[in-house]
Amino acid sequence: MAELGQHEGEQDIEKKIEETRQRFKNEFLQDSTEKYDSRDVERLQNDESLVEGYLTWRLYVIDDALKMIDESLQWRKEFGVNDLTESVIPKWMFETGAVYLHGYDREGNKLFWFKVKLHTKDAKTILDKKKYVAFWLERYAKKEPGMPLTVVFDMAESGLSNIDMEFVKYIINCFKVYYPKFLSKMIIVDMPWIMNAAWKIVKSWLGPEAISKLKFASKSEIQTFIDPEYLPPHMGGTDPFKYSYPPLPDDDFQTPICDNGPIVSEDDTESKEGEMEGKDALESSFNSEVAVKPKKVNFLEDSLRSEENDKGDTSVRTKGARKPLTTFKGPLLDVSPAEELSFGSGETEKKSLIILSNVTKNQVAFKVRTTAPEKYRVKPSSSCCEAGASVDIVVSLHGGSQASPQDRFLVMAAEMDSVGSQELAQFWKEVPKTKVMEHRLRCHLLESAKPTVSPLRDSPVEAGTNGQQELNTALMRLMACNSRMEQKLNTCLWVQKVLTGLVLVLVVLNLLCLFMLGTSQQPS
């Protein structure tokens, strides 16, 4: 019954999305096509999550959602949001460091910092400042679609001269109207008492749907929301980060990014042996699954269906977590899982598998980077993948390290000619950024003994207690194999069509020759 109710709910949402699109087309696009950027209209018609975001924020009242869409799309065209680039924004705005993205809160949401003391009210520059905020929001929205932000107003050393109510109202409208479902929370840190009246007005602007997201915190309370590692020293934190420009800080990897190399330690040998043992167990598991595939297909489906039903009971997911066992289809590599690596506190939950599948006809070089190189061992962290082949990458927590929702992984790939491994470092120095594929993975914490993605087993002895892990891992590998088989099948079908065409041409030529031969032999 629960499944039936959920299915009906999903169908109802789909109907509302379609009705919203149709009404927008009929009521707003008929006589006013110049009001909007055609790229935004096209995205609205093709991106269901965008429409659902507006509907969710307006409590699925279609009339309210349509007004919100109309206002949002007009704003996007007025500000030229689709064309906002680093070169469009005045350089001095980047240099001030008044607005930037850096770090994560305790729930793994990106932090959007506003240094209030660096802002002064100026009617001549207000439009540029608004576009500057839109630039950061649009940049993040493209890199992390659907993931919310936590806005932090750092009020330290600020006064009444730094408060620009028009600018603050614009920031609130960005999250209230222009970027629905984008706001996780808005934290006002260390606000002077003299500004209480101003922020009471701000509170009224937020509206009932966002009022619960506004948080006031002192220096001693801010660590309730943000770990010290992402707080500046004046807030009692330990983050050494100092904003500077150029270059523009990367949204995901502002902490130092390092390739994972070998570590000389007592447990390094044990780690290698454990990985080899886990890999051997994984191979035997996969081979046995494939060998009896006709008998186990239904069992796999039933197991996964059961896992979906029990998902709420078997694991507690962090906010913003997404479904595992998916594949990101990239231009060079397919990456499994698509968005998250899961780690837990159990011994069998400290390793996860990334499967890279080469979808090109050339050799592809890849490397994996992380924002926390001191925590993780990635084997291999840099290598090559032959055309049509796949590579398994083992990501394991080192020693007693604990995974964090703030940890990120970056998979980079680029096509290359056949070169030795000793030349890979030079290749990555010379390859243009425009030819590099990048895909980001988040870290998801498991709080249950039963993982939902594919951690590797530490030994074959645990096969009985870790059957679900084995099935999940096997399924991921089967998905990767299926992707490669689809590509090969498409190639075969293309070759078949070409051969069929050639055969038809030959048949026509033969018939033509016979006809001409017959006519030439007739007596004149």
C-alpha positions as CSV (number, residue, x, y, z in Angstrom):
1,M,0.0,0.0,0.0
2,A,2.9,2.4,0.8
3,E,4.4,1.7,-2.6
4,L,1.1,2.3,-4.3
5,G,0.6,5.6,-2.5
6,Q,4.2,6.7,-3.4
7,H,3.6,5.7,-7.0
8,E,0.4,7.7,-7.1
9,G,2.1,10.7,-5.5
10,E,4.9,10.6,-8.2
11,Q,2.2,10.5,-10.9
12,D,0.4,13.4,-9.4
13,I,3.7,15.4,-9.3
14,E,4.3,14.6,-13.0
15,K,0.8,15.8,-13.9
16,K,1.4,19.1,-12.1
17,I,4.8,19.5,-13.8
18,E,3.2,18.9,-17.2
19,E,0.2,21.2,-16.4
20,T,2.6,24.0,-15.2
21,R,4.6,23.7,-18.5
22,Q,1.5,23.8,-20.6
23,R,-0.1,26.7,-18.8
24,F,3.2,28.7,-18.9
25,K,3.3,28.1,-22.7
26,N,-0.3,29.1,-23.2
27,E,-0.6,32.0,-20.7
28,F,2.8,33.5,-20.7
29,L,4.5,32.7,-24.0
30,Q,1.7,33.5,-26.5
31,D,2.2,37.3,-26.7
32,S,5.4,37.9,-24.7
33,T,8.2,35.8,-26.1
34,E,10.6,38.7,-25.9
35,K,10.2,38.8,-22.1
36,Y,12.4,35.7,-21.6
37,D,15.7,34.3,-22.8
38,S,14.9,31.4,-25.2
39,R,17.6,29.3,-23.4
40,D,15.7,29.6,-20.1
41,V,12.4,28.7,-21.8
42,E,13.9,25.6,-23.4
43,R,15.4,24.5,-20.1
44,L,12.0,24.9,-18.4
45,Q,10.4,22.7,-21.0
46,N,13.2,20.0,-20.7
47,D,14.2,20.0,-17.1
48,E,11.6,18.4,-14.8
49,S,13.7,19.1,-11.7
50,L,13.6,22.8,-12.4
51,V,9.8,22.9,-12.6
52,E,9.5,20.7,-9.6
53,G,11.7,23.1,-7.6
54,Y,9.3,26.0,-8.3
55,L,6.3,23.8,-7.4
56,T,7.8,22.5,-4.2
57,W,8.8,26.0,-3.1
58,R,5.2,27.2,-3.7
59,L,3.6,24.2,-2.0
60,Y,2.5,22.7,-5.4
61,V,0.1,25.6,-6.0
62,I,0.4,26.0,-9.8
63,D,-0.8,29.6,-10.0
64,D,1.8,30.7,-7.4
65,A,4.5,28.6,-9.2
66,L,3.7,30.3,-12.5
67,K,4.1,33.8,-11.0
68,M,7.4,32.7,-9.6
69,I,8.6,31.3,-12.9
70,D,7.5,34.5,-14.8
71,E,9.4,36.7,-12.3
72,S,12.5,34.5,-12.3
73,L,12.8,34.2,-16.0
74,Q,12.3,38.0,-16.5
75,W,15.1,38.6,-14.0
76,R,17.4,36.2,-15.7
77,K,17.0,38.0,-19.0
78,E,17.3,41.4,-17.5
79,F,20.6,40.5,-15.8
80,G,21.8,38.4,-18.7
81,V,22.5,35.5,-16.2
82,N,23.2,33.0,-19.0
83,D,26.0,35.2,-20.3
84,L,27.5,36.2,-17.0
85,T,31.2,35.3,-17.0
86,E,34.3,36.3,-15.1
87,S,35.2,38.9,-17.7
88,V,31.8,40.6,-17.5
89,I,32.2,41.4,-13.7
90,P,34.4,44.3,-12.8
91,K,37.8,42.9,-11.5
92,W,37.7,45.0,-8.3
93,M,34.7,43.1,-7.1
94,F,36.6,39.8,-7.2
95,E,39.5,41.5,-5.4
96,T,37.5,42.7,-2.4
97,G,36.6,39.2,-1.3
98,A,33.3,40.4,0.0
99,V,31.4,37.5,-1.5
100,Y,32.7,34.0,-2.2
101,L,32.1,30.2,-1.9
102,H,34.2,28.2,0.5
103,G,33.9,25.3,2.8
104,Y,30.9,23.2,4.0
105,D,28.5,23.2,6.9
106,R,28.0,20.1,9.1
107,E,25.3,18.7,6.7
108,G,27.7,18.9,3.7
109,N,26.1,22.1,2.2
110,K,28.4,24.6,0.5
111,L,29.0,27.9,2.4
112,F,28.2,31.2,0.6
113,W,30.1,33.9,2.5
114,F,29.1,37.6,2.7
115,K,31.7,39.7,4.5
116,V,29.4,42.6,5.5
117,K,32.2,44.9,6.7
118,L,33.6,45.0,3.1
119,H,30.3,46.2,1.7
120,T,29.4,49.9,1.5
121,K,26.2,51.3,0.1
122,D,26.7,52.9,-3.3
123,A,23.9,53.5,-5.9
124,K,26.5,53.6,-8.7
125,T,27.8,50.0,-8.1
126,I,24.6,48.3,-6.8
127,L,23.8,46.7,-10.3
128,D,27.3,45.3,-10.6
129,K,27.1,43.9,-7.1
130,K,23.8,42.2,-7.9
131,K,25.3,40.7,-11.0
132,Y,28.3,39.5,-9.0
133,V,26.0,37.6,-6.6
134,A,24.1,36.1,-9.6
135,F,27.5,35.1,-11.1
136,W,28.4,33.0,-8.1
137,L,24.9,31.5,-7.7
138,E,24.7,30.5,-11.4
139,R,28.3,29.1,-11.4
140,Y,27.5,26.9,-8.4
141,A,24.1,25.9,-9.8
142,K,25.8,24.6,-13.0
143,K,28.4,22.6,-11.0
144,E,26.1,21.3,-8.3
145,P,22.6,21.2,-9.7
146,G,19.9,20.7,-7.0
147,M,22.4,21.0,-4.1
148,P,21.5,23.7,-1.5
149,L,23.7,26.4,-0.1
150,T,24.1,27.8,3.4
151,V,24.4,31.6,3.4
152,V,26.7,33.0,6.1
153,F,26.5,36.8,6.9
154,D,29.8,37.5,8.7
155,M,28.8,40.7,10.7
156,A,32.2,41.0,12.5
157,E,33.4,44.6,12.7
158,S,30.4,45.9,10.6
159,G,28.2,48.9,11.3
160,L,25.2,50.7,10.1
161,S,27.2,52.1,7.1
162,N,27.7,48.6,5.8
163,I,24.0,47.7,5.8
164,D,22.3,48.1,2.4
165,M,18.7,47.0,2.7
166,E,18.1,47.0,-1.0
167,F,21.1,44.7,-1.5
168,V,20.0,42.4,1.3
169,K,16.5,42.2,-0.1
170,Y,17.9,41.3,-3.5
171,I,20.0,38.4,-1.9
172,I,16.8,37.1,-0.2
173,N,14.9,37.3,-3.5
174,C,17.6,35.3,-5.2
175,F,16.8,32.3,-2.9
176,K,13.1,33.1,-2.5
177,V,12.3,33.5,-6.2
178,Y,15.2,33.1,-8.6
179,Y,16.8,29.9,-7.3
180,P,14.0,27.8,-5.7
181,K,15.0,25.2,-3.1
182,F,18.6,26.5,-3.2
183,L,18.7,27.8,0.4
184,S,19.6,25.4,3.2
185,K,19.8,28.0,5.9
186,M,20.9,31.6,6.3
187,I,23.1,32.2,9.3
188,I,23.7,35.7,10.8
189,V,26.9,35.6,12.8
190,D,27.9,38.0,15.5
191,M,25.3,40.6,14.7
192,P,25.7,44.0,16.6
193,W,22.7,44.8,18.8
194,I,22.3,48.1,16.9
195,M,21.2,46.2,13.8
196,N,18.4,44.2,15.5
197,A,15.7,46.5,14.0
198,A,17.1,46.1,10.4
199,W,17.2,42.3,10.6
200,K,13.6,42.2,11.9
201,I,12.7,43.8,8.6
202,V,14.8,41.2,6.8
203,K,12.9,38.5,8.7
204,S,9.6,39.7,7.3
205,W,10.9,39.6,3.8
206,L,11.7,35.9,4.0
207,G,8.1,34.8,4.1
208,P,6.7,31.8,6.0
209,E,8.3,29.2,3.7
210,A,11.8,30.4,4.5
211,I,11.5,31.9,8.0
212,S,12.6,28.7,9.7
213,K,15.9,28.8,7.7
214,L,17.1,32.1,9.3
215,K,19.5,31.4,12.2
216,F,21.2,33.9,14.5
217,A,24.5,32.7,16.1
218,S,27.2,34.2,18.2
219,K,30.9,33.2,17.8
220,S,30.4,30.5,20.4
221,E,27.2,29.1,18.8
222,I,28.3,29.1,15.1
223,Q,30.1,25.7,15.6
224,T,26.6,24.2,16.0
225,F,26.2,24.7,12.3
226,I,29.8,24.6,10.9
227,D,32.9,22.6,12.0
228,P,35.9,24.6,13.1
229,E,37.9,23.4,10.1
230,Y,35.7,25.6,7.9
231,L,35.5,28.6,10.2
232,P,38.0,31.6,10.2
233,P,40.1,32.2,13.4
234,H,38.0,35.2,14.4
235,M,35.0,32.8,14.8
236,G,37.0,30.3,16.8
237,G,37.8,28.2,13.8
238,T,41.0,26.7,12.4
239,D,40.6,27.3,8.7
240,P,43.7,28.9,7.3
241,F,42.0,29.8,4.0
242,K,42.4,33.4,2.9
243,Y,40.5,34.6,-0.2
244,S,42.7,36.0,-2.9
245,Y,42.2,36.8,-6.6
246,P,43.3,35.8,-9.2
247,P,42.7,33.0,-9.8
248,L,39.0,32.4,-9.0
249,P,38.8,29.8,-6.3
250,D,37.3,26.5,-7.3
251,D,33.8,25.8,-5.8
252,D,34.5,22.2,-4.8
253,F,38.2,22.1,-4.1
254,Q,39.4,25.2,-2.2
255,T,41.3,23.1,0.3
256,P,44.5,21.8,-1.2
257,I,44.1,19.1,-3.8
258,C,46.7,16.4,-3.9
259,D,47.2,13.2,-5.8
260,N,47.2,10.3,-3.5
261,G,50.7,8.7,-3.5
262,P,52.2,5.8,-1.5
263,I,52.6,6.4,2.2
264,V,55.6,4.8,4.0
265,S,54.1,3.5,7.2
266,E,53.7,0.3,9.1
267,D,50.1,-0.3,8.0
268,D,50.8,0.5,4.4
269,T,51.8,-3.0,3.6
270,E,48.7,-4.3,5.4
271,S,46.6,-1.9,3.4
272,K,48.0,-3.2,0.1
273,E,47.4,-6.8,1.2
274,G,43.9,-6.0,2.3
275,E,43.2,-4.3,-1.1
276,M,44.5,-7.2,-3.1
277,E,42.5,-9.7,-0.9
278,G,39.4,-7.6,-1.4
279,K,40.0,-7.3,-5.1
280,D,40.4,-11.1,-5.4
281,A,37.2,-11.7,-3.4
282,L,35.5,-9.2,-5.7
283,E,36.7,-10.9,-8.8
284,S,35.5,-14.3,-7.6
285,S,32.2,-12.8,-6.5
286,F,31.7,-11.2,-9.9
287,N,32.7,-14.4,-11.8
288,S,30.3,-16.5,-9.8
289,E,27.5,-14.0,-10.3
290,V,28.0,-14.1,-14.1
291,A,28.3,-17.9,-14.2
292,V,24.9,-18.3,-12.7
293,K,23.3,-15.2,-14.0
294,P,20.1,-16.9,-15.4
295,K,19.3,-18.2,-11.9
296,K,20.1,-15.1,-10.0
297,V,18.6,-12.3,-12.0
298,N,15.2,-12.5,-10.2
299,F,17.0,-12.7,-6.8
300,L,19.0,-9.6,-7.6
301,E,15.8,-7.7,-8.6
302,D,14.0,-8.9,-5.5
303,S,16.9,-8.0,-3.3
304,L,17.1,-4.5,-4.7
305,R,13.4,-4.1,-4.4
306,S,13.5,-5.2,-0.8
307,E,16.4,-2.8,-0.2
308,E,14.4,0.1,-1.6
309,N,11.4,-0.8,0.7
310,D,13.6,-1.0,3.8
311,K,15.9,2.0,2.9
312,G,14.4,4.2,5.6
313,D,14.9,1.5,8.3
314,T,18.4,0.3,7.4
315,S,20.3,3.5,7.0
316,V,20.2,7.1,8.0
317,R,21.2,9.3,5.1
318,T,22.6,12.8,5.3
319,K,20.7,15.7,3.8
320,G,20.9,15.9,0.1
321,A,22.0,12.3,-0.3
322,R,21.1,10.6,-3.6
323,K,20.4,7.1,-4.8
324,P,23.5,4.9,-5.2
325,L,24.1,2.3,-7.9
326,T,23.8,4.8,-10.8
327,T,26.2,5.5,-13.6
328,F,27.3,8.9,-14.9
329,K,27.7,8.8,-18.7
330,G,30.5,11.1,-19.7
331,P,32.0,11.9,-23.1
332,L,35.1,10.0,-22.3
333,L,34.4,7.7,-19.3
334,D,31.3,6.3,-17.6
335,V,31.7,6.6,-13.9
336,S,30.0,4.3,-11.3
337,P,28.6,5.3,-8.9
338,A,27.3,8.6,-10.4
339,E,27.4,10.9,-7.5
340,E,28.4,9.4,-4.1
341,L,30.9,7.2,-2.4
342,S,29.5,5.7,0.8
343,F,31.6,5.0,3.9
344,G,30.6,3.9,7.4
345,S,32.2,3.1,10.8
346,G,32.2,-0.7,10.3
347,E,35.4,-2.5,9.1
348,T,33.6,-3.6,5.9
349,E,32.4,-0.1,5.2
350,K,35.8,1.6,4.9
351,K,36.4,0.8,1.3
352,S,34.4,1.7,-1.8
353,L,34.7,1.0,-5.5
354,I,34.8,3.4,-8.4
355,I,34.4,1.8,-11.9
356,L,35.6,3.8,-14.9
357,S,34.6,2.6,-18.4
358,N,36.2,4.0,-21.5
359,V,33.5,4.8,-24.0
360,T,35.9,6.1,-26.7
361,K,37.9,4.4,-29.4
362,N,41.2,5.8,-27.9
363,Q,43.2,5.4,-24.8
364,V,42.0,7.7,-22.0
365,A,44.3,8.9,-19.1
366,F,42.6,9.5,-15.8
367,K,43.5,10.6,-12.3
368,V,41.5,10.9,-9.1
369,R,41.9,13.7,-6.6
370,T,40.4,14.4,-3.2
371,T,40.0,17.3,-0.9
372,A,41.2,15.1,2.0
373,P,44.3,13.3,0.8
374,E,45.4,12.6,4.4
375,K,42.3,10.5,4.9
376,Y,42.0,8.4,1.8
377,R,44.1,6.0,-0.3
378,V,43.1,5.8,-3.9
379,K,44.5,2.8,-5.9
380,P,45.3,3.6,-8.7
381,S,45.1,7.3,-8.4
382,S,46.5,7.9,-11.9
383,S,46.7,5.6,-14.9
384,C,45.3,4.8,-18.4
385,C,42.2,3.0,-19.6
386,E,42.2,1.3,-23.0
387,A,39.5,1.7,-25.5
388,G,36.3,-0.2,-24.5
389,A,38.0,-1.4,-21.2
390,S,37.1,-0.6,-17.6
391,V,39.3,0.1,-14.5
392,D,38.4,-0.6,-10.9
393,I,39.6,2.1,-8.4
394,V,39.6,1.2,-4.7
395,V,39.0,4.1,-2.4
396,S,39.8,3.3,1.3
397,L,39.9,5.2,4.5
398,H,43.5,5.3,5.9
399,G,44.1,4.1,9.5
400,G,41.6,5.4,11.9
401,S,40.4,8.2,9.7
402,Q,36.6,9.0,9.5
403,A,34.8,10.1,6.4
404,S,33.0,13.4,6.3
405,P,30.1,14.8,4.2
406,Q,32.4,17.7,3.3
407,D,35.0,15.4,1.6
408,R,34.9,15.4,-2.2
409,F,36.5,13.4,-5.0
410,L,37.4,14.6,-8.5
411,V,37.7,12.3,-11.5
412,M,39.7,13.8,-14.4
413,A,40.0,12.2,-17.8
414,A,41.6,13.1,-21.2
415,E,42.2,11.3,-24.4
416,M,45.8,10.5,-25.2
417,D,48.2,8.6,-27.4
418,S,49.8,5.5,-26.1
419,V,52.6,6.6,-23.7
420,G,54.3,5.0,-20.8
421,S,53.2,5.6,-17.2
422,Q,56.3,7.6,-16.6
423,E,55.1,10.2,-19.1
424,L,51.6,10.7,-17.5
425,A,52.8,13.5,-15.2
426,Q,54.1,15.4,-18.2
427,F,50.9,14.7,-20.1
428,W,48.7,16.2,-17.4
429,K,50.9,19.3,-17.3
430,E,50.5,19.9,-21.1
431,V,46.9,18.8,-21.8
432,P,44.5,21.8,-22.3
433,K,41.8,22.3,-19.8
434,T,39.2,22.4,-22.5
435,K,40.0,18.7,-23.3
436,V,39.7,17.5,-19.8
437,M,36.5,15.8,-18.6
438,E,35.8,16.4,-14.9
439,H,33.3,14.6,-12.7
440,R,32.8,15.2,-9.0
441,L,31.8,12.6,-6.3
442,R,30.5,13.4,-2.8
443,C,31.1,11.5,0.3
444,H,28.0,9.9,2.0
445,L,28.2,8.6,5.6
446,L,26.4,5.4,6.5
447,E,25.2,4.9,10.0
448,S,24.0,1.4,9.6
449,A,25.9,-1.9,9.5
450,K,24.3,-2.6,6.1
451,P,25.8,-0.4,3.4
452,T,23.8,0.8,0.4
453,V,26.6,1.0,-2.1
454,S,29.5,-1.2,-2.9
455,P,32.2,-1.3,-0.2
456,L,34.7,-4.1,-0.8
457,R,34.9,-7.1,1.4
458,D,38.0,-7.5,3.6
459,S,38.1,-11.2,3.2
460,P,36.1,-14.1,1.6
461,V,35.2,-15.4,5.0
462,E,32.7,-12.6,5.4
463,A,30.7,-13.7,2.3
464,G,27.7,-15.0,4.4
465,T,27.3,-11.8,6.4
466,N,28.0,-9.4,3.6
467,G,25.9,-10.9,0.8
468,Q,24.2,-7.7,0.1
469,Q,27.5,-5.9,-0.4
470,E,28.5,-8.6,-2.8
471,L,25.3,-8.2,-4.8
472,N,25.6,-4.4,-4.9
473,T,29.2,-4.6,-6.1
474,A,28.3,-7.3,-8.7
475,L,25.4,-5.1,-9.9
476,M,27.6,-2.1,-10.4
477,R,30.1,-4.2,-12.5
478,L,27.2,-5.6,-14.5
479,M,25.9,-2.1,-15.2
480,A,29.4,-1.1,-16.4
481,C,29.6,-4.2,-18.6
482,N,26.1,-3.5,-19.9
483,S,27.1,0.0,-20.9
484,R,30.1,-1.4,-22.8
485,M,27.9,-4.0,-24.5
486,E,25.5,-1.3,-25.6
487,Q,28.2,0.6,-27.2
488,K,29.6,-2.5,-29.0
489,L,26.0,-3.4,-30.1
490,N,25.5,0.1,-31.6
491,T,28.8,-0.2,-33.5
492,C,27.7,-3.6,-34.8
493,L,24.3,-2.3,-35.9
494,W,26.0,0.6,-37.7
495,V,28.4,-1.8,-39.5
496,Q,25.4,-4.1,-40.4
497,K,23.6,-1.1,-41.9
498,V,26.6,-0.2,-44.0
499,L,27.1,-3.8,-45.2
500,T,23.4,-4.0,-46.0
501,G,23.6,-0.8,-48.0
502,L,26.7,-2.1,-49.9
503,V,24.9,-5.4,-50.7
504,L,21.9,-3.6,-52.1
505,V,24.2,-1.4,-54.3
506,L,25.9,-4.6,-55.6
507,V,22.5,-6.2,-56.3
508,V,21.4,-3.2,-58.2
509,L,24.6,-3.1,-60.2
510,N,24.3,-6.8,-61.1
511,L,20.7,-6.3,-62.2
512,L,21.8,-3.3,-64.3
513,C,24.6,-5.3,-65.9
514,L,22.3,-8.2,-66.7
515,F,19.7,-5.8,-68.2
516,M,22.4,-4.1,-70.4
517,L,23.8,-7.5,-71.4
518,G,20.3,-8.7,-72.4
519,T,19.5,-5.6,-74.5
520,S,22.9,-5.7,-76.3
521,Q,22.3,-9.3,-77.4
522,Q,18.9,-8.6,-79.0
523,P,19.0,-8.6,-82.9
524,S,18.8,-5.1,-84.3
